[in-house]
């Protein structure tokens, strides 16, 4: 049960926030950072935060890189403001 809730939360957060940025590179970078943070939290709940962060970064980067700006666009990334 705990793993299902964790997986659903991670998936929703990655999809909702993967579109941060205007270019594929920006979305991949922000998705990787968001995924790493979410993965570290999820991994900590399961006993291995480093593995969770690595998995979250890979998934978040992929989701962010393959999304389009018209899907979700929250503006310029923090590092470009």
C-alpha positions as CSV (number, residue, x, y, z in Angstrom):
1,X,0.0,0.0,0.0
2,X,2.8,2.4,0.9
3,X,4.6,1.8,-2.3
4,X,1.4,2.4,-4.4
5,X,0.8,5.7,-2.7
6,X,4.5,6.7,-3.1
7,X,4.4,5.7,-6.8
8,X,1.2,7.6,-7.5
9,X,2.6,10.7,-5.7
10,X,5.8,10.6,-7.6
11,X,4.1,10.1,-10.9
12,X,1.7,13.0,-10.4
13,X,4.5,15.3,-9.2
14,X,6.7,14.4,-12.2
15,X,4.0,14.9,-14.7
16,X,2.8,18.1,-13.1
17,X,6.2,19.8,-12.8
18,X,8.1,18.3,-15.7
19,X,7.2,21.1,-18.1
20,X,9.2,23.8,-16.2
21,X,11.2,25.7,-18.8
22,X,10.9,26.7,-22.4
23,X,13.4,24.5,-24.1
24,X,13.8,20.7,-23.9
25,X,17.2,21.1,-22.1
26,X,15.6,23.4,-19.4
27,X,12.7,21.0,-19.0
28,X,15.0,18.0,-18.7
29,X,17.2,19.8,-16.1
30,X,14.3,21.0,-14.0
31,X,12.5,17.6,-14.3
32,X,15.7,15.9,-13.2
33,X,16.0,18.1,-10.2
34,X,12.4,17.8,-9.2
35,X,12.6,14.0,-9.8
36,X,15.7,13.7,-7.7
37,X,14.1,15.5,-4.8
38,X,10.9,13.4,-5.0
39,X,12.9,10.3,-5.5
40,X,15.1,11.0,-2.5
41,X,12.0,11.5,-0.3
42,X,10.5,8.3,-1.7
43,X,13.7,6.4,-1.3
44,X,14.1,7.6,2.3
45,X,10.7,6.1,3.0
46,X,11.8,2.8,1.5
47,X,15.3,2.8,3.1
48,X,17.5,4.0,0.2
49,X,17.4,7.7,-0.5
50,X,20.4,7.7,-2.9
51,X,18.8,5.1,-5.2
52,X,15.5,6.9,-5.0
53,X,17.2,10.2,-6.0
54,X,19.0,8.5,-8.9
55,X,15.8,6.9,-10.2
56,X,13.8,10.1,-9.8
57,X,16.4,12.1,-11.6
58,X,16.4,9.8,-14.6
59,X,12.6,9.6,-14.8
60,X,12.2,13.3,-14.2
61,X,14.8,14.2,-16.8
62,X,13.2,12.0,-19.4
63,X,9.7,13.2,-18.7
64,X,10.9,16.8,-18.8
65,X,13.0,16.4,-21.9
66,X,10.3,14.7,-23.9
67,X,7.4,17.0,-22.8
68,X,6.5,20.0,-25.0
69,X,6.2,23.6,-23.8
70,X,2.6,23.7,-24.7
71,X,1.8,20.8,-22.3
72,X,2.9,22.6,-19.2
73,X,4.8,25.9,-19.2
74,X,5.6,27.5,-15.8
75,X,7.9,30.1,-17.4
76,X,11.6,30.6,-17.3
77,X,13.6,28.4,-14.9
78,X,14.9,30.0,-11.7
79,X,18.5,29.8,-13.0
80,X,17.6,32.1,-16.0
81,X,15.6,34.8,-14.2
